């Protein structure tokens, strides 16, 4: 399924396009754009409210580039979120055969 098939008319998409050097490697630069559909059904007030929110998200990139404390806070936040996710109960694989994987969401299931 193509990305465009997953986007609804009311969606706003923040596109991050990495700049590449002649050998195809990322230069460290990005072009950030907010994309929305011309068929977006939101009324103007809501549309511009969501657009402003997206612009604030995009503004965080140059802000983090200039403000080392903000960048450190963002990294710390992400690390804590990752740790919290890693500690969540995840399904356990209890059996595999052919191309089938059987999982259990039962906390008492000891098989792994």
C-alpha positions as semicolon CSV with decimal commas, in nm:
position;residue;x (nm);y (nm);z (nm)
1;X;0,000;0,000;0,000
2;X;0,139;0,341;-0,097
3;X;0,177;0,618;0,159
4;X;-0,078;0,831;-0,025
5;X;-0,336;0,556;0,031
6;X;-0,293;0,592;0,408
7;X;-0,342;0,970;0,416
8;X;-0,690;1,105;0,477
9;X;-0,811;1,440;0,335
10;X;-0,808;1,597;0,684
11;X;-0,450;1,486;0,757
12;X;-0,150;1,714;0,780
13;X;0,184;1,556;0,696
14;X;0,521;1,682;0,814
15;X;0,766;1,580;0,544
16;X;1,134;1,554;0,632
17;X;1,349;1,539;0,321
18;X;1,719;1,466;0,391
19;X;1,968;1,650;0,173
20;X;2,208;1,407;0,004
21;X;2,560;1,457;-0,127
22;X;2,662;1,336;-0,475
23;X;2,741;0,990;-0,337
24;X;2,392;0,957;-0,186
25;X;2,492;1,013;0,180
26;X;2,299;1,242;0,413
27;X;2,468;1,582;0,454
28;X;2,305;1,644;0,795
29;X;2,065;1,896;0,646
30;X;1,691;1,847;0,602
31;X;1,409;2,027;0,430
32;X;1,095;2,023;0,646
33;X;0,753;2,090;0,493
34;X;0,393;2,078;0,610
35;X;0,165;1,920;0,352
36;X;-0,214;1,916;0,349
37;X;-0,477;1,829;0,094
38;X;-0,662;2,086;-0,114
39;X;-0,967;1,873;-0,024
40;X;-0,913;1,920;0,351
41;X;-1,264;1,933;0,503
42;X;-1,173;2,139;0,812
43;X;-1,328;2,481;0,849
44;X;-1,078;2,765;0,813
45;X;-1,040;2,829;1,187
46;X;-0,962;2,462;1,258
47;X;-0,743;2,427;0,948
48;X;-0,523;2,721;1,045
49;X;-0,513;2,604;1,408
50;X;-0,377;2,263;1,304
51;X;-0,142;2,426;1,053
52;X;-0,003;2,653;1,326
53;X;0,049;2,347;1,550
54;X;0,240;2,174;1,268
55;X;0,451;2,486;1,213
56;X;0,537;2,485;1,585
57;X;0,650;2,124;1,555
58;X;0,867;2,220;1,258
59;X;1,006;2,522;1,446
60;X;1,137;2,288;1,715
61;X;1,409;2,173;1,473
62;X;1,595;2,504;1,440
63;X;1,521;2,578;1,806
64;X;1,696;2,256;1,910
65;X;1,984;2,342;1,680
66;X;2,032;2,676;1,859
67;X;1,937;2,576;2,215
68;X;2,153;2,297;2,353
69;X;1,941;2,271;2,671
70;X;1,623;2,220;2,470
71;X;1,798;1,954;2,258
72;X;1,919;1,777;2,574
73;X;1,567;1,788;2,723
74;X;1,424;1,638;2,403
75;X;1,683;1,359;2,401
76;X;1,623;1,288;2,771
77;X;1,248;1,274;2,709
78;X;1,296;1,026;2,422
79;X;1,526;0,805;2,630
80;X;1,271;0,792;2,913
81;X;0,991;0,711;2,668
82;X;1,203;0,433;2,516
83;X;1,276;0,290;2,861
84;X;0,906;0,301;2,953
85;X;0,818;0,122;2,628
86;X;1,084;-0,142;2,687
87;X;0,936;-0,215;3,032
88;X;0,580;-0,260;2,901
89;X;0,442;-0,610;2,881
90;X;0,482;-0,738;2,530
91;X;0,336;-1,050;2,378
92;X;0,551;-1,359;2,412
93;X;0,621;-1,592;2,122
94;X;0,491;-1,931;2,232
95;X;0,525;-2,127;1,910
96;X;0,638;-2,099;1,549
97;X;0,578;-2,321;1,251
98;X;0,610;-2,254;0,880
99;X;0,534;-1,884;0,842
100;X;0,309;-1,868;1,150
101;X;0,407;-1,711;1,481
102;X;0,184;-1,781;1,781
103;X;0,194;-1,516;2,053
104;X;0,046;-1,496;2,400
105;X;-0,063;-1,177;2,574
106;X;-0,116;-1,371;2,899
107;X;0,116;-1,233;3,169
108;X;0,126;-1,577;3,332
109;X;0,244;-1,758;3,017
110;X;0,605;-1,864;3,085
111;X;0,689;-1,981;2,733
112;X;0,920;-1,762;2,528
